[in-house]
Amino acid sequence: MSSSDTTSQYGTKGIFYSNKSQKDIRYDSKMELRVYQRLEEDGKVKNYDRCKFSIDYTFKDGIHKYLPDIHVI
């Protein structure tokens, strides 16, 4: 597991290689990177990736979309 990152005015972004997922996964913040590192160490986690779906919800009479960052299996 390794990572490479860049820092800009918008925060830290980079690529993290996941041994569990057997691929590079993009992260958009230091918090996401820390979560990826913990998921790699957690024996209960089989796999994870950036989330590729959204969840619709209703709030104040409007329909909105929640975009989760990570999908954990």
KOLPAMI-629167 format. One record per atom (N, C-alpha, C, O, CB): residue in three letters; residue number from 0; atom name; x, y, z. Coordinates in pm, 1 decimal, decimal comma, always signed. Glycine has a CB too. Example, Ala and Ser with C-alpha at 12.3 -4.5 7.8 and 13.67 -1.06 7.14 Angstrom:
! residues 2
+------+------+-------+----------+----------+----------+
| timi | nuke | lumti |        X |        Y |        Z |
+------+------+-------+----------+----------+----------+
|  ALA |    0 |     N |  +1319,0 |   -569,0 |   +780,0 |
|  ALA |    0 |    CA |  +1230,0 |   -450,0 |   +780,0 |
|  ALA |    0 |     C |  +1320,0 |   -330,0 |   +780,0 |
|  ALA |    0 |     O |  +1423,6 |   -331,9 |   +846,5 |
|  ALA |    0 |    CB |  +1130,8 |   -447,3 |   +904,6 |
|  SER |    1 |     N |  +1285,0 |   -225,0 |   +708,0 |
|  SER |    1 |    CA |  +1367,0 |   -106,0 |   +714,0 |
|  SER |    1 |     C |  +1290,0 |     +3,0 |   +787,0 |
|  SER |    1 |     O |  +1340,9 |   +113,8 |   +803,9 |
|  SER |    1 |    CB |  +1408,4 |    -59,8 |   +572,5 |
+------+------+-------+----------+----------+----------+
This chain:
! residues 73
+------+------+-------+----------+----------+----------+
| timi | nuke | lumti |        X |        Y |        Z |
+------+------+-------+----------+----------+----------+
|  MET |    0 |     N |    +84,4 |   -116,6 |     +0,0 |
|  MET |    0 |    CA |     +0,0 |     +0,0 |     +0,0 |
|  MET |    0 |     C |    +88,3 |   +122,0 |     +0,0 |
|  MET |    0 |     O |   +172,8 |   +139,5 |    +87,7 |
|  MET |    0 |    CB |    -95,6 |     +0,3 |   +120,0 |
|  SER |    1 |     N |    +68,2 |   +205,0 |    -97,7 |
|  SER |    1 |    CA |   +148,1 |   +326,0 |   -109,2 |
|  SER |    1 |     C |    +60,8 |   +436,3 |   -164,9 |
|  SER |    1 |     O |    -46,0 |   +411,2 |   -220,7 |
|  SER |    1 |    CB |   +272,6 |   +303,3 |   -198,5 |
|  SER |    2 |     N |   +107,7 |   +558,3 |   -149,0 |
|  SER |    2 |    CA |    +29,7 |   +671,1 |   -199,8 |
|  SER |    2 |     C |   +123,6 |   +778,4 |   -251,5 |
|  SER |    2 |     O |   +240,1 |   +786,7 |   -212,6 |
|  SER |    2 |    CB |    -63,1 |   +728,3 |    -90,3 |
|  SER |    3 |     N |    +69,7 |   +859,5 |   -339,7 |
|  SER |    3 |    CA |   +141,2 |   +977,3 |   -387,2 |
|  SER |    3 |     C |    +40,1 |  +1089,2 |   -390,1 |
|  SER |    3 |     O |    -72,5 |  +1069,7 |   -436,0 |
|  SER |    3 |    CB |   +207,5 |   +954,5 |   -528,6 |
|  ASP |    4 |     N |    +77,9 |  +1206,6 |   -341,8 |
|  ASP |    4 |    CA |    -21,7 |  +1312,2 |   -336,8 |
|  ASP |    4 |     C |    +33,2 |  +1445,9 |   -381,1 |
|  ASP |    4 |     O |   +154,2 |  +1467,3 |   -389,8 |
|  ASP |    4 |    CB |    -77,0 |  +1324,0 |   -198,6 |
|  THR |    5 |     N |    -59,7 |  +1534,5 |   -408,4 |
|  THR |    5 |    CA |    -29,2 |  +1672,4 |   -441,5 |
|  THR |    5 |     C |   -114,9 |  +1760,0 |   -353,2 |
|  THR |    5 |     O |   -226,5 |  +1722,6 |   -317,2 |
|  THR |    5 |    CB |    -53,5 |  +1702,6 |   -592,5 |
|  THR |    6 |     N |    -63,9 |  +1875,3 |   -318,3 |
|  THR |    6 |    CA |   -137,9 |  +1968,0 |   -234,2 |
|  THR |    6 |     C |   -163,0 |  +2095,4 |   -313,3 |
|  THR |    6 |     O |    -72,6 |  +2149,6 |   -376,8 |
|  THR |    6 |    CB |    -61,1 |  +1998,2 |   -102,2 |
|  SER |    7 |     N |   -285,8 |  +2141,8 |   -308,5 |
|  SER |    7 |    CA |   -323,1 |  +2266,4 |   -374,2 |
|  SER |    7 |     C |   -405,8 |  +2348,5 |   -276,8 |
|  SER |    7 |     O |   -423,2 |  +2309,8 |   -161,2 |
|  SER |    7 |    CB |   -401,7 |  +2240,0 |   -506,3 |
|  GLN |    8 |     N |   -455,5 |  +2459,0 |   -322,3 |
|  GLN |    8 |    CA |   -539,5 |  +2541,6 |   -236,3 |
|  GLN |    8 |     C |   -668,8 |  +2469,8 |   -199,3 |
|  GLN |    8 |     O |   -737,8 |  +2510,4 |   -105,8 |
|  GLN |    8 |    CB |   -571,2 |  +2674,0 |   -304,9 |
|  TYR |    9 |     N |   -701,9 |  +2363,1 |   -272,1 |
|  TYR |    9 |    CA |   -824,4 |  +2287,7 |   -246,6 |
|  TYR |    9 |     C |   -802,1 |  +2166,1 |   -158,4 |
|  TYR |    9 |     O |   -898,0 |  +2095,0 |   -128,1 |
|  TYR |    9 |    CB |   -885,3 |  +2244,3 |   -376,5 |
|  GLY |   10 |     N |   -679,4 |  +2139,5 |   -116,1 |
|  GLY |   10 |    CA |   -650,7 |  +2027,1 |    -29,1 |
|  GLY |   10 |     C |   -557,4 |  +1926,7 |    -93,6 |
|  GLY |   10 |     O |   -498,7 |  +1952,3 |   -198,7 |
|  GLY |   10 |    CB |   -778,0 |  +1959,4 |    +10,8 |
|  THR |   11 |     N |   -544,9 |  +1812,0 |    -28,8 |
|  THR |   11 |    CA |   -455,8 |  +1706,4 |    -74,3 |
|  THR |   11 |     C |   -532,9 |  +1606,4 |   -159,4 |
|  THR |   11 |     O |   -639,4 |  +1559,0 |   -119,7 |
|  THR |   11 |    CB |   -389,3 |  +1635,8 |    +45,1 |
|  LYS |   12 |     N |   -478,7 |  +1574,8 |   -276,2 |
|  LYS |   12 |    CA |   -538,0 |  +1476,2 |   -365,7 |
|  LYS |   12 |     C |   -427,6 |  +1383,2 |   -410,6 |
|  LYS |   12 |     O |   -310,4 |  +1420,7 |   -412,3 |
|  LYS |   12 |    CB |   -608,7 |  +1543,5 |   -487,8 |
|  GLY |   13 |     N |   -464,9 |  +1262,2 |   -446,9 |
|  GLY |   13 |    CA |   -363,2 |  +1171,3 |   -495,0 |
|  GLY |   13 |     C |   -418,1 |  +1034,6 |   -528,2 |
|  GLY |   13 |     O |   -538,8 |  +1015,5 |   -542,8 |
|  GLY |   13 |    CB |   -255,1 |  +1158,6 |   -394,2 |
|  ILE |   14 |     N |   -326,7 |   +939,7 |   -539,9 |
|  ILE |   14 |    CA |   -358,2 |   +801,3 |   -575,7 |
|  ILE |   14 |     C |   -304,2 |   +710,2 |   -465,5 |
|  ILE |   14 |     O |   -190,4 |   +725,6 |   -421,1 |
|  ILE |   14 |    CB |   -297,3 |   +763,0 |   -715,8 |
|  PHE |   15 |     N |   -386,6 |   +616,0 |   -422,2 |
|  PHE |   15 |    CA |   -349,9 |   +518,8 |   -319,8 |
|  PHE |   15 |     C |   -362,6 |   +379,9 |   -381,1 |
|  PHE |   15 |     O |   -467,4 |   +346,8 |   -436,5 |
|  PHE |   15 |    CB |   -439,8 |   +533,1 |   -191,6 |
|  TYR |   16 |     N |   -257,6 |   +297,7 |   -372,4 |
|  TYR |   16 |    CA |   -267,5 |   +161,6 |   -423,4 |
|  TYR |   16 |     C |   -322,4 |    +71,2 |   -314,1 |
|  TYR |   16 |     O |   -265,8 |    +62,2 |   -205,2 |
|  TYR |   16 |    CB |   -129,8 |   +110,5 |   -473,1 |
|  SER |   17 |     N |   -433,8 |     +4,0 |   -344,5 |
|  SER |   17 |    CA |   -496,6 |    -87,0 |   -250,0 |
|  SER |   17 |     C |   -458,5 |   -230,5 |   -283,1 |
|  SER |   17 |     O |   -484,2 |   -278,7 |   -393,4 |
|  SER |   17 |    CB |   -649,5 |    -70,0 |   -251,3 |
|  ASN |   18 |     N |   -397,3 |   -297,8 |   -187,4 |
|  ASN |   18 |    CA |   -367,4 |   -440,3 |   -203,8 |
|  ASN |   18 |     C |   -496,0 |   -521,8 |   -205,0 |
|  ASN |   18 |     O |   -505,7 |   -620,0 |   -278,6 |
|  ASN |   18 |    CB |   -274,1 |   -489,6 |    -91,4 |
|  LYS |   19 |     N |   -594,6 |   -483,0 |   -125,1 |
|  LYS |   19 |    CA |   -721,1 |   -556,1 |   -119,8 |
|  LYS |   19 |     C |   -798,1 |   -543,8 |   -250,5 |
|  LYS |   19 |     O |   -856,1 |   -641,6 |   -297,8 |
|  LYS |   19 |    CB |   -806,7 |   -505,7 |     -4,3 |
|  SER |   20 |     N |   -799,1 |   -426,1 |   -308,3 |
|  SER |   20 |    CA |   -873,7 |   -403,2 |   -432,5 |
|  SER |   20 |     C |   -787,6 |   -429,4 |   -555,8 |
|  SER |   20 |     O |   -838,8 |   -436,4 |   -667,6 |
|  SER |   20 |    CB |   -927,1 |   -260,1 |   -436,1 |
|  GLN |   21 |     N |   -657,1 |   -443,8 |   -535,1 |
|  GLN |   21 |    CA |   -561,9 |   -470,4 |   -643,1 |
|  GLN |   21 |     C |   -564,1 |   -362,2 |   -751,7 |
|  GLN |   21 |     O |   -557,6 |   -391,5 |   -871,1 |
|  GLN |   21 |    CB |   -591,6 |   -605,7 |   -705,4 |
|  LYS |   22 |     N |   -573,5 |   -235,6 |   -706,6 |
|  LYS |   22 |    CA |   -572,2 |   -125,2 |   -803,2 |
|  LYS |   22 |     C |   -547,3 |     +7,0 |   -732,8 |
|  LYS |   22 |     O |   -552,9 |    +16,4 |   -610,2 |
|  LYS |   22 |    CB |   -704,6 |   -119,5 |   -881,1 |
|  ASP |   23 |     N |   -519,7 |   +108,7 |   -813,0 |
|  ASP |   23 |    CA |   -506,1 |   +245,0 |   -762,7 |
|  ASP |   23 |     C |   -644,3 |   +303,7 |   -738,4 |
|  ASP |   23 |     O |   -736,2 |   +284,5 |   -818,1 |
|  ASP |   23 |    CB |   -425,7 |   +333,0 |   -861,8 |
|  ILE |   24 |     N |   -658,1 |   +375,4 |   -627,6 |
|  ILE |   24 |    CA |   -783,7 |   +442,6 |   -594,8 |
|  ILE |   24 |     C |   -752,4 |   +589,4 |   -567,4 |
|  ILE |   24 |     O |   -663,2 |   +621,6 |   -488,8 |
|  ILE |   24 |    CB |   -854,6 |   +375,3 |   -471,2 |
|  ARG |   25 |     N |   -826,4 |   +677,1 |   -632,6 |
|  ARG |   25 |    CA |   -806,7 |   +822,0 |   -616,0 |
|  ARG |   25 |     C |   -865,7 |   +867,4 |   -482,3 |
|  ARG |   25 |     O |   -972,7 |   +821,9 |   -441,9 |
|  ARG |   25 |    CB |   -872,1 |   +900,7 |   -734,0 |
|  TYR |   26 |     N |   -794,4 |   +958,0 |   -414,4 |
|  TYR |   26 |    CA |   -849,6 |  +1020,8 |   -294,3 |
|  TYR |   26 |     C |   -847,0 |  +1172,2 |   -312,5 |
|  TYR |   26 |     O |   -761,5 |  +1227,1 |   -382,1 |
|  TYR |   26 |    CB |   -769,7 |   +978,7 |   -166,7 |
|  ASP |   27 |     N |   -943,3 |  +1238,0 |   -248,0 |
|  ASP |   27 |    CA |   -959,6 |  +1382,4 |   -263,7 |
|  ASP |   27 |     C |   -928,6 |  +1461,6 |   -137,2 |
|  ASP |   27 |     O |   -946,1 |  +1583,4 |   -134,4 |
|  ASP |   27 |    CB |  -1099,3 |  +1412,3 |   -307,3 |
|  SER |   28 |     N |   -882,4 |  +1392,9 |    -32,5 |
|  SER |   28 |    CA |   -847,9 |  +1463,2 |    +91,3 |
|  SER |   28 |     C |   -759,8 |  +1372,8 |   +177,7 |
|  SER |   28 |     O |   -751,4 |  +1252,1 |   +155,2 |
|  SER |   28 |    CB |   -976,6 |  +1505,8 |   +169,1 |
|  LYS |   29 |     N |   -695,3 |  +1432,8 |   +275,7 |
|  LYS |   29 |    CA |   -615,8 |  +1354,2 |   +370,0 |
|  LYS |   29 |     C |   -705,0 |  +1260,8 |   +450,0 |
|  LYS |   29 |     O |   -662,9 |  +1151,3 |   +487,2 |
|  LYS |   29 |    CB |   -537,0 |  +1446,2 |   +464,5 |
|  MET |   30 |     N |   -828,6 |  +1303,4 |   +476,8 |
|  MET |   30 |    CA |   -923,1 |  +1219,8 |   +550,6 |
|  MET |   30 |     C |   -953,9 |  +1091,9 |   +471,0 |
|  MET |   30 |     O |   -954,0 |   +982,7 |   +527,7 |
|  MET |   30 |    CB |  -1053,9 |  +1298,5 |   +580,1 |
|  GLU |   31 |     N |   -979,9 |  +1104,8 |   +340,9 |
|  GLU |   31 |    CA |  -1005,4 |   +986,6 |   +258,5 |
|  GLU |   31 |     C |   -883,9 |   +894,5 |   +258,1 |
|  GLU |   31 |     O |   -899,7 |   +772,7 |   +266,6 |
|  GLU |   31 |    CB |  -1041,7 |  +1027,7 |   +114,5 |
|  LEU |   32 |     N |   -765,1 |   +948,6 |   +248,5 |
|  LEU |   32 |    CA |   -644,4 |   +867,4 |   +250,4 |
|  LEU |   32 |     C |   -634,3 |   +789,6 |   +381,2 |
|  LEU |   32 |     O |   -602,7 |   +670,7 |   +380,4 |
|  LEU |   32 |    CB |   -520,3 |   +955,1 |   +230,6 |
|  ARG |   33 |     N |   -660,8 |   +855,7 |   +492,9 |
|  ARG |   33 |    CA |   -655,8 |   +787,2 |   +623,5 |
|  ARG |   33 |     C |   -759,3 |   +674,5 |   +629,8 |
|  ARG |   33 |     O |   -731,6 |   +568,1 |   +685,1 |
|  ARG |   33 |    CB |   -680,4 |   +888,2 |   +738,9 |
|  VAL |   34 |     N |   -876,6 |   +697,2 |   +574,1 |
|  VAL |   34 |    CA |   -979,5 |   +593,0 |   +572,9 |
|  VAL |   34 |     C |   -932,7 |   +474,4 |   +488,7 |
|  VAL |   34 |     O |   -948,9 |   +359,8 |   +530,6 |
|  VAL |   34 |    CB |  -1113,6 |   +648,8 |   +518,2 |
|  TYR |   35 |     N |   -875,3 |   +499,3 |   +371,8 |
|  TYR |   35 |    CA |   -823,7 |   +390,8 |   +287,3 |
|  TYR |   35 |     C |   -718,8 |   +310,0 |   +363,3 |
|  TYR |   35 |     O |   -719,2 |   +187,0 |   +358,3 |
|  TYR |   35 |    CB |   -763,2 |   +447,4 |   +156,3 |
|  GLN |   36 |     N |   -630,1 |   +378,2 |   +433,0 |
|  GLN |   36 |    CA |   -525,1 |   +309,0 |   +507,9 |
|  GLN |   36 |     C |   -585,5 |   +220,8 |   +616,6 |
|  GLN |   36 |     O |   -538,4 |   +109,3 |   +639,0 |
|  GLN |   36 |    CB |   -427,5 |   +410,3 |   +569,9 |
|  ARG |   37 |     N |   -687,8 |   +269,0 |   +683,2 |
|  ARG |   37 |    CA |   -753,3 |   +189,1 |   +787,8 |
|  ARG |   37 |     C |   -829,3 |    +71,3 |   +728,5 |
|  ARG |   37 |     O |   -831,3 |    -37,1 |   +786,9 |
|  ARG |   37 |    CB |   -848,8 |   +276,3 |   +869,6 |
|  LEU |   38 |     N |   -892,1 |    +91,8 |   +612,6 |
|  LEU |   38 |    CA |   -962,9 |    -18,0 |   +547,6 |
|  LEU |   38 |     C |   -865,8 |   -128,8 |   +507,6 |
|  LEU |   38 |     O |   -900,4 |   -246,7 |   +515,3 |
|  LEU |   38 |    CB |  -1039,2 |    +32,8 |   +424,5 |
|  GLU |   39 |     N |   -745,3 |    -92,8 |   +465,1 |
|  GLU |   39 |    CA |   -643,7 |   -192,3 |   +430,4 |
|  GLU |   39 |     C |   -606,5 |   -277,4 |   +551,4 |
|  GLU |   39 |     O |   -580,8 |   -397,0 |   +537,9 |
|  GLU |   39 |    CB |   -518,6 |   -123,6 |   +374,1 |
|  GLU |   40 |     N |   -603,8 |   -215,9 |   +669,4 |
|  GLU |   40 |    CA |   -561,8 |   -285,1 |   +791,7 |
|  GLU |   40 |     C |   -673,5 |   -365,3 |   +856,8 |
|  GLU |   40 |     O |   -646,1 |   -455,0 |   +936,5 |
|  GLU |   40 |    CB |   -508,5 |   -185,6 |   +890,5 |
|  ASP |   41 |     N |   -799,1 |   -334,8 |   +824,4 |
|  ASP |   41 |    CA |   -914,2 |   -398,8 |   +889,2 |
|  ASP |   41 |     C |   -940,2 |   -536,1 |   +828,7 |
|  ASP |   41 |     O |   -972,0 |   -547,2 |   +710,3 |
|  ASP |   41 |    CB |  -1039,9 |   -310,6 |   +876,3 |
|  GLY |   42 |     N |   -926,9 |   -640,0 |   +909,4 |
|  GLY |   42 |    CA |   -945,6 |   -776,7 |   +862,9 |
|  GLY |   42 |     C |  -1088,5 |   -809,2 |   +822,6 |
|  GLY |   42 |     O |  -1111,3 |   -906,1 |   +750,1 |
|  GLY |   42 |    CB |   -902,2 |   -871,2 |   +968,7 |
|  LYS |   43 |     N |  -1185,3 |   -730,2 |   +868,0 |
|  LYS |   43 |    CA |  -1326,1 |   -754,5 |   +833,2 |
|  LYS |   43 |     C |  -1360,7 |   -701,5 |   +694,0 |
|  LYS |   43 |     O |  -1462,3 |   -740,2 |   +636,3 |
|  LYS |   43 |    CB |  -1418,0 |   -689,8 |   +937,1 |
|  VAL |   44 |     N |  -1276,4 |   -612,9 |   +640,0 |
|  VAL |   44 |    CA |  -1301,9 |   -552,5 |   +509,1 |
|  VAL |   44 |     C |  -1240,4 |   -640,6 |   +401,6 |
|  VAL |   44 |     O |  -1120,6 |   -668,6 |   +403,7 |
|  VAL |   44 |    CB |  -1244,6 |   -407,8 |   +501,5 |
|  LYS |   45 |     N |  -1324,2 |   -684,3 |   +307,0 |
|  LYS |   45 |    CA |  -1275,3 |   -768,8 |   +197,5 |
|  LYS |   45 |     C |  -1228,2 |   -685,3 |    +79,2 |
|  LYS |   45 |     O |  -1130,0 |   -719,6 |    +13,4 |
|  LYS |   45 |    CB |  -1384,5 |   -865,7 |   +152,2 |
|  ASN |   46 |     N |  -1298,8 |   -575,0 |    +52,4 |
|  ASN |   46 |    CA |  -1271,0 |   -493,8 |    -65,3 |
|  ASN |   46 |     C |  -1334,8 |   -357,2 |    -46,0 |
|  ASN |   46 |     O |  -1425,4 |   -341,7 |    +35,9 |
|  ASN |   46 |    CB |  -1323,4 |   -562,3 |   -194,8 |
|  TYR |   47 |     N |  -1288,9 |   -259,6 |   -120,1 |
|  TYR |   47 |    CA |  -1348,6 |   -125,9 |   -117,3 |
|  TYR |   47 |     C |  -1307,8 |    -51,8 |   -242,2 |
|  TYR |   47 |     O |  -1211,3 |    -88,3 |   -309,3 |
|  TYR |   47 |    CB |  -1306,1 |    -47,3 |     +9,5 |
|  ASP |   48 |     N |  -1382,0 |    +52,3 |   -272,6 |
|  ASP |   48 |    CA |  -1354,1 |   +132,6 |   -391,6 |
|  ASP |   48 |     C |  -1427,1 |   +265,1 |   -375,4 |
|  ASP |   48 |     O |  -1507,4 |   +283,2 |   -283,8 |
|  ASP |   48 |    CB |  -1398,3 |    +58,5 |   -523,5 |
|  ARG |   49 |     N |  -1397,6 |   +356,8 |   -465,9 |
|  ARG |   49 |    CA |  -1474,8 |   +481,1 |   -469,9 |
|  ARG |   49 |     C |  -1617,1 |   +443,5 |   -506,6 |
|  ARG |   49 |     O |  -1639,7 |   +355,9 |   -590,1 |
|  ARG |   49 |    CB |  -1414,2 |   +585,3 |   -572,2 |
|  CYS |   50 |     N |  -1710,4 |   +508,5 |   -445,1 |
|  CYS |   50 |    CA |  -1851,5 |   +477,8 |   -468,1 |
|  CYS |   50 |     C |  -1893,8 |   +524,0 |   -607,4 |
|  CYS |   50 |     O |  -1858,6 |   +633,4 |   -651,5 |
|  CYS |   50 |    CB |  -1939,9 |   +544,2 |   -360,3 |
|  LYS |   51 |     N |  -1969,5 |   +438,9 |   -675,3 |
|  LYS |   51 |    CA |  -2012,9 |   +469,0 |   -811,2 |
|  LYS |   51 |     C |  -2164,4 |   +483,0 |   -820,9 |
|  LYS |   51 |     O |  -2221,2 |   +470,4 |   -929,4 |
|  LYS |   51 |    CB |  -1965,1 |   +361,0 |   -906,3 |
|  PHE |   52 |     N |  -2229,9 |   +509,0 |   -708,0 |
|  PHE |   52 |    CA |  -2374,1 |   +526,7 |   -709,9 |
|  PHE |   52 |     C |  -2413,2 |   +643,5 |   -621,1 |
|  PHE |   52 |     O |  -2333,4 |   +690,8 |   -540,2 |
|  PHE |   52 |    CB |  -2445,3 |   +398,6 |   -664,9 |
|  SER |   53 |     N |  -2535,3 |   +689,1 |   -636,6 |
|  SER |   53 |    CA |  -2587,4 |   +796,7 |   -552,2 |
|  SER |   53 |     C |  -2712,9 |   +747,5 |   -481,5 |
|  SER |   53 |     O |  -2774,5 |   +649,4 |   -523,1 |
|  SER |   53 |    CB |  -2617,6 |   +924,8 |   -636,1 |
|  ILE |   54 |     N |  -2749,8 |   +816,0 |   -375,2 |
|  ILE |   54 |    CA |  -2867,9 |   +782,4 |   -297,5 |
|  ILE |   54 |     C |  -2960,5 |   +902,8 |   -299,3 |
|  ILE |   54 |     O |  -2923,5 |  +1011,5 |   -254,8 |
|  ILE |   54 |    CB |  -2830,7 |   +741,3 |   -151,3 |
|  ASP |   55 |     N |  -3080,9 |   +882,7 |   -350,9 |
|  ASP |   55 |    CA |  -3179,9 |   +990,2 |   -352,9 |
|  ASP |   55 |     C |  -3244,6 |  +1004,1 |   -215,5 |
|  ASP |   55 |     O |  -3270,5 |   +904,3 |   -148,2 |
|  ASP |   55 |    CB |  -3287,4 |   +963,8 |   -460,8 |
|  TYR |   56 |     N |  -3270,8 |  +1128,6 |   -173,9 |
|  TYR |   56 |    CA |  -3341,4 |  +1153,1 |    -48,6 |
|  TYR |   56 |     C |  -3423,3 |  +1281,1 |    -61,7 |
|  TYR |   56 |     O |  -3396,4 |  +1366,3 |   -146,3 |
|  TYR |   56 |    CB |  -3242,1 |  +1163,0 |    +70,5 |
|  THR |   57 |     N |  -3523,1 |  +1291,7 |    +23,8 |
|  THR |   57 |    CA |  -3610,0 |  +1408,8 |    +23,5 |
|  THR |   57 |     C |  -3579,2 |  +1493,9 |   +146,2 |
|  THR |   57 |     O |  -3569,3 |  +1443,0 |   +257,9 |
|  THR |   57 |    CB |  -3760,0 |  +1367,1 |    +21,1 |
|  PHE |   58 |     N |  -3564,1 |  +1624,4 |   +123,5 |
|  PHE |   58 |    CA |  -3536,9 |  +1718,2 |   +231,8 |
|  PHE |   58 |     C |  -3601,6 |  +1850,9 |   +197,0 |
|  PHE |   58 |     O |  -3579,1 |  +1905,7 |    +89,1 |
|  PHE |   58 |    CB |  -3383,8 |  +1735,1 |   +255,7 |
|  LYS |   59 |     N |  -3681,6 |  +1902,0 |   +288,5 |
|  LYS |   59 |    CA |  -3750,6 |  +2029,9 |   +268,4 |
|  LYS |   59 |     C |  -3823,8 |  +2033,9 |   +134,4 |
|  LYS |   59 |     O |  -3806,4 |  +2126,2 |    +54,9 |
|  LYS |   59 |    CB |  -3650,9 |  +2145,7 |   +276,4 |
|  ASP |   60 |     N |  -3904,9 |  +1932,9 |   +111,9 |
|  ASP |   60 |    CA |  -3989,4 |  +1924,7 |     -7,9 |
|  ASP |   60 |     C |  -3911,6 |  +1919,7 |   -138,8 |
|  ASP |   60 |     O |  -3966,7 |  +1952,2 |   -244,0 |
|  ASP |   60 |    CB |  -4082,1 |  +2041,4 |    -11,3 |
|  GLY |   61 |     N |  -3787,5 |  +1880,5 |   -134,6 |
|  GLY |   61 |    CA |  -3709,5 |  +1867,1 |   -257,6 |
|  GLY |   61 |     C |  -3637,4 |  +1733,9 |   -260,1 |
|  GLY |   61 |     O |  -3605,0 |  +1679,3 |   -154,6 |
|  GLY |   61 |    CB |  -3609,0 |  +1982,0 |   -271,2 |
|  ILE |   62 |     N |  -3611,7 |  +1680,7 |   -378,1 |
|  ILE |   62 |    CA |  -3537,0 |  +1556,8 |   -393,3 |
|  ILE |   62 |     C |  -3390,6 |  +1593,0 |   -420,5 |
|  ILE |   62 |     O |  -3359,4 |  +1675,5 |   -506,4 |
|  ILE |   62 |    CB |  -3596,5 |  +1468,1 |   -508,7 |
|  HIS |   63 |     N |  -3303,0 |  +1528,7 |   -344,8 |
|  HIS |   63 |    CA |  -3159,5 |  +1556,0 |   -354,2 |
|  HIS |   63 |     C |  -3084,9 |  +1424,9 |   -375,5 |
|  HIS |   63 |     O |  -3142,9 |  +1317,0 |   -363,2 |
|  HIS |   63 |    CB |  -3107,8 |  +1628,5 |   -226,5 |
|  LYS |   64 |     N |  -2957,2 |  +1434,8 |   -407,2 |
|  LYS |   64 |    CA |  -2872,1 |  +1317,1 |   -423,6 |
|  LYS |   64 |     C |  -2754,5 |  +1324,2 |   -326,0 |
|  LYS |   64 |     O |  -2685,7 |  +1425,8 |   -316,2 |
|  LYS |   64 |    CB |  -2821,0 |  +1306,0 |   -569,9 |
|  TYR |   65 |     N |  -2733,5 |  +1214,4 |   -254,5 |
|  TYR |   65 |    CA |  -2616,7 |  +1199,4 |   -168,6 |
|  TYR |   65 |     C |  -2515,4 |  +1114,3 |   -245,4 |
|  TYR |   65 |     O |  -2550,6 |  +1008,3 |   -297,2 |
|  TYR |   65 |    CB |  -2654,6 |  +1133,8 |    -29,2 |
|  LEU |   66 |     N |  -2391,9 |  +1158,8 |   -253,3 |
|  LEU |   66 |    CA |  -2286,5 |  +1087,3 |   -324,7 |
|  LEU |   66 |     C |  -2184,4 |  +1035,6 |   -223,5 |
|  LEU |   66 |     O |  -2093,2 |  +1109,2 |   -185,9 |
|  LEU |   66 |    CB |  -2218,2 |  +1179,3 |   -430,7 |
|  PRO |   67 |     N |  -2197,8 |   +909,7 |   -178,5 |
|  PRO |   67 |    CA |  -2100,0 |   +856,0 |    -83,9 |
|  PRO |   67 |     C |  -1959,8 |   +853,6 |   -145,4 |
|  PRO |   67 |     O |  -1944,8 |   +842,8 |   -267,1 |
|  PRO |   67 |    CB |  -2140,9 |   +714,5 |    -39,4 |
|  ASP |   68 |     N |  -1858,1 |   +863,7 |    -60,6 |
|  ASP |   68 |    CA |  -1719,3 |   +863,3 |   -107,9 |
|  ASP |   68 |     C |  -1668,8 |   +721,5 |   -133,9 |
|  ASP |   68 |     O |  -1600,7 |   +696,8 |   -233,5 |
|  ASP |   68 |    CB |  -1628,8 |   +932,5 |     -6,2 |
|  ILE |   69 |     N |  -1702,4 |   +628,2 |    -44,0 |
|  ILE |   69 |    CA |  -1640,8 |   +495,7 |    -48,5 |
|  ILE |   69 |     C |  -1746,7 |   +386,9 |    -34,0 |
|  ILE |   69 |     O |  -1839,5 |   +399,4 |    +45,9 |
|  ILE |   69 |    CB |  -1534,3 |   +481,6 |    +62,0 |
|  HIS |   70 |     N |  -1731,8 |   +279,5 |   -112,5 |
|  HIS |   70 |    CA |  -1817,8 |   +162,4 |   -104,5 |
|  HIS |   70 |     C |  -1732,4 |    +50,4 |    -44,1 |
|  HIS |   70 |     O |  -1631,6 |    +10,3 |   -102,3 |
|  HIS |   70 |    CB |  -1876,9 |   +122,1 |   -247,0 |
|  VAL |   71 |     N |  -1773,9 |     +0,1 |    +73,9 |
|  VAL |   71 |    CA |  -1696,0 |   -100,2 |   +147,1 |
|  VAL |   71 |     C |  -1769,8 |   -233,6 |   +143,4 |
|  VAL |   71 |     O |  -1890,8 |   -240,1 |   +165,2 |
|  VAL |   71 |    CB |  -1670,9 |    -55,2 |   +294,4 |
|  ILE |   72 |     N |  -1694,2 |   -340,0 |   +115,3 |
|  ILE |   72 |    CA |  -1751,2 |   -475,7 |   +114,1 |
|  ILE |   72 |     C |  -1683,7 |   -557,4 |   +223,1 |
|  ILE |   72 |     O |  -1715,6 |   -674,9 |   +240,9 |
|  ILE |   72 |    CB |  -1733,3 |   -544,4 |    -26,0 |
+------+------+-------+----------+----------+----------+
